[in-house]
Amino acid sequence: MAKVAVPGNYNVLLLDIEGTTTPITFVKDVLFPYIKENIQEYLSAHWEEDECKEDVHLLKKQADDDSKHHRSGPVHSFNQTVHTDEEKAIQEVVDNVLWQMAEDRKTTALKQLQGHMWRAAYTSGKIKGEVYEDVVPAIRKWRRLGMKLYIYSSGSVEAQKLLFGYSTEGNVLELFDGHFDTSIGAKVESSSYQRIAESIGCPADNITFLTDVTREAKAAEKAGVKVAVVVRPGNAELTEEEKSHYKLITSFNELVLPGSA
């Protein structure tokens, strides 16, 4: 695939994670299965801790909202403050979490609990964040050229920092100038990229966004952001129209920045 040049006035790179810096299989085959396989044990071990109580409280509020809006799902009544049967209460939380994951939901309550479980897994060494081998060397080079680097992912900022803080390449958090998640807006909405530009303090047209998702690429383009679509093994197939419209890279090494050799 041909090299893609970044014009001289573009000095900020915004990076997606899944399918861009990190294989989709890491999320699908490592992170999510870890939750499913360890949720019951984790809740049993942390049930009386304040952080876990807050996680369950948020899940309860989400369950109440789901019930109010007649969303399908298991019956939920879990509440540490009123349950006398802890085992039953924990099982209800497990059922709720597994149902949400099966529905591919991205509720704040689910993400918060997942983030806390992943934190425990990363810090204990049970999980290491996977990054493509071309990513870290390329980012180090880009930083030497004076580029600013930011992450924008649907995963929480905490989850992002865990992935790069406990990665297969070691702690590489110092390579990034900041992190954004969907609290700033959905990745398929152009207004999100405008808000990111405002937060960074630069014009949208000074930003280059790398992503594997063309719906995100379209939204970024609409906001005035430059885009390169990343083509990696396991990523969604692109249409011929998408291939002709977007600049494509299969490795970060194919992105040529101002001042690079």
BELURNOR-V564258 format. One record per residue. N is the residue number from 1. RES is the residue in one letter. OMEGA is omega in degrees with one decimal (999 if undefined). D_LAST is the distance of its C-alpha to the last C-alpha in Angstrom with 2 decimals. Layout:
BEGIN
n	res	omega	d_last
N	RES	OMEGA	D_LAST
N	RES	OMEGA	D_LAST
END
This chain:
BEGIN
n	res	omega	d_last
1	M	-175.3	18.00
2	A	175.9	15.45
3	K	177.7	12.22
4	V	-177.6	13.23
5	A	175.3	11.49
6	V	-179.0	12.87
7	P	-173.5	14.20
8	G	-177.2	13.68
9	N	179.2	17.17
10	Y	-174.9	16.83
11	N	178.0	16.50
12	V	175.0	18.66
13	L	179.0	18.28
14	L	-172.3	21.68
15	L	166.6	22.04
16	D	177.7	25.05
17	I	-172.2	26.16
18	E	-179.6	28.37
19	G	-178.6	26.62
20	T	175.0	23.20
21	T	-168.6	22.58
22	T	179.6	25.85
23	P	175.3	27.88
24	I	-177.8	30.82
25	T	179.4	32.97
26	F	178.5	32.50
27	V	-174.6	34.32
28	K	-171.6	36.75
29	D	-179.4	37.58
30	V	-173.0	37.23
31	L	-177.3	37.57
32	F	176.1	40.30
33	P	178.4	42.38
34	Y	178.8	42.37
35	I	-176.2	44.09
36	K	-174.8	46.63
37	E	-172.3	47.47
38	N	-174.6	47.77
39	I	-177.3	49.02
40	Q	-179.7	52.67
41	E	-179.5	52.17
42	Y	-179.4	49.88
43	L	179.8	52.44
44	S	-177.0	55.30
45	A	-171.9	53.58
46	H	-170.8	52.55
47	W	-175.8	55.27
48	E	-179.1	56.94
49	E	-175.5	53.78
50	D	-178.8	53.08
51	E	179.0	49.57
52	C	177.7	50.92
53	K	177.8	53.85
54	E	177.3	51.55
55	D	-179.2	49.57
56	V	177.5	52.88
57	H	178.6	54.10
58	L	177.7	51.14
59	L	177.1	51.67
60	K	178.5	55.34
61	K	178.6	54.57
62	Q	179.1	52.29
63	A	177.6	55.06
64	D	178.8	57.60
65	D	177.9	55.42
66	D	179.7	54.97
67	S	-179.9	58.73
68	K	-178.5	59.43
69	H	173.5	57.28
70	H	174.5	58.77
71	R	-178.4	55.55
72	S	179.2	56.41
73	G	179.4	56.05
74	P	177.7	58.11
75	V	-177.0	60.72
76	H	173.5	59.38
77	S	-172.2	61.60
78	F	178.3	59.71
79	N	-176.9	60.21
80	Q	-172.7	60.40
81	T	-176.7	62.97
82	V	-177.6	65.59
83	H	172.6	65.04
84	T	-179.7	67.39
85	D	-176.2	65.92
86	E	-179.0	62.48
87	E	178.6	61.79
88	K	-179.8	62.54
89	A	179.1	60.42
90	I	-179.8	57.40
91	Q	178.2	57.90
92	E	177.2	57.93
93	V	177.8	54.56
94	V	-179.5	53.19
95	D	-179.3	54.59
96	N	-179.0	53.05
97	V	-179.1	49.55
98	L	176.7	49.67
99	W	179.2	50.96
100	Q	-180.0	48.21
101	M	178.2	45.55
102	A	178.5	47.27
103	E	-178.7	47.14
104	D	179.3	43.42
105	R	-177.7	44.32
106	K	-178.7	41.95
107	T	178.4	44.56
108	T	-178.9	43.88
109	A	179.9	46.68
110	L	-178.4	45.24
111	K	-178.2	41.69
112	Q	179.4	43.10
113	L	178.6	45.08
114	Q	-179.6	42.26
115	G	179.1	39.93
116	H	177.3	42.53
117	M	179.1	43.06
118	W	177.7	39.37
119	R	179.4	39.13
120	A	-179.2	41.95
121	A	179.2	40.33
122	Y	-174.4	36.92
123	T	178.1	38.50
124	S	179.7	40.87
125	G	179.5	38.14
126	K	179.9	39.60
127	I	170.5	36.39
128	K	-179.5	32.70
129	G	-177.9	30.11
130	E	175.0	28.06
131	V	177.0	24.35
132	Y	-173.7	22.16
133	E	179.8	20.28
134	D	-169.5	16.81
135	V	-173.5	17.71
136	V	176.9	17.86
137	P	179.9	14.69
138	A	-178.7	12.71
139	I	177.1	14.87
140	R	179.1	14.47
141	K	-179.4	10.69
142	W	-179.8	11.55
143	R	177.4	14.28
144	R	178.2	12.38
145	L	175.8	10.57
146	G	179.8	14.21
147	M	171.5	14.97
148	K	-176.2	18.60
149	L	178.1	19.57
150	Y	175.8	23.03
151	I	171.9	25.04
152	Y	-175.3	27.58
153	S	175.7	29.89
154	S	173.3	33.53
155	G	-176.9	34.09
156	S	177.1	35.36
157	V	178.9	33.23
158	E	179.3	35.14
159	A	177.8	34.32
160	Q	-176.9	30.60
161	K	176.6	30.71
162	L	-178.9	32.71
163	L	-177.4	30.28
164	F	177.8	27.28
165	G	179.4	29.56
166	Y	-174.8	31.06
167	S	175.4	28.29
168	T	177.7	27.75
169	E	-177.4	24.78
170	G	178.8	27.17
171	N	-177.7	27.36
172	V	-178.4	24.04
173	L	-178.0	25.66
174	E	-179.6	24.03
175	L	-174.4	20.73
176	F	179.9	22.47
177	D	179.8	23.81
178	G	-176.2	26.66
179	H	176.0	28.40
180	F	172.2	30.37
181	D	-173.9	32.98
182	T	172.5	35.56
183	S	176.7	37.60
184	I	179.0	35.49
185	G	179.5	36.32
186	A	-176.2	35.94
187	K	179.2	32.52
188	V	177.9	33.98
189	E	-176.1	35.15
190	S	-179.3	33.08
191	S	179.0	34.84
192	S	-178.0	33.20
193	Y	175.0	29.73
194	Q	178.8	31.29
195	R	177.6	32.85
196	I	178.6	29.61
197	A	178.8	27.99
198	E	-179.3	31.10
199	S	179.0	31.01
200	I	-178.8	27.42
201	G	177.8	28.35
202	C	177.0	25.84
203	P	178.9	26.31
204	A	-177.1	25.99
205	D	171.0	23.59
206	N	-174.2	21.01
207	I	170.0	20.94
208	T	-177.5	19.18
209	F	176.0	21.47
210	L	-178.9	20.72
211	T	175.1	24.01
212	D	-174.3	25.76
213	V	-174.3	28.85
214	T	175.7	29.15
215	R	175.9	32.04
216	E	178.9	29.86
217	A	180.0	27.11
218	K	-179.9	29.87
219	A	179.2	31.19
220	A	178.5	27.84
221	E	-179.9	27.30
222	K	179.6	30.83
223	A	179.8	30.03
224	G	-179.4	27.18
225	V	174.8	24.39
226	K	-173.3	21.38
227	V	164.9	21.45
228	A	-179.7	19.68
229	V	-176.1	22.20
230	V	-179.2	21.46
231	V	-179.1	23.21
232	R	174.9	24.32
233	P	178.5	27.35
234	G	177.2	30.48
235	N	-180.0	29.27
236	A	177.6	31.52
237	E	177.4	31.35
238	L	174.6	30.06
239	T	177.8	32.24
240	E	178.6	31.22
241	E	179.0	31.34
242	E	179.5	28.97
243	K	-178.6	26.53
244	S	-176.4	26.59
245	H	-172.4	26.50
246	Y	169.0	23.69
247	K	-173.6	19.99
248	L	172.3	19.91
249	I	176.0	17.68
250	T	179.3	19.05
251	S	177.0	16.55
252	F	179.6	14.47
253	N	-178.9	11.52
254	E	178.1	11.94
255	L	-177.4	11.34
256	V	-177.1	8.20
257	L	177.4	8.65
258	P	178.5	8.71
259	G	179.8	6.59
260	S	-177.6	3.75
261	A	999	0.00
END
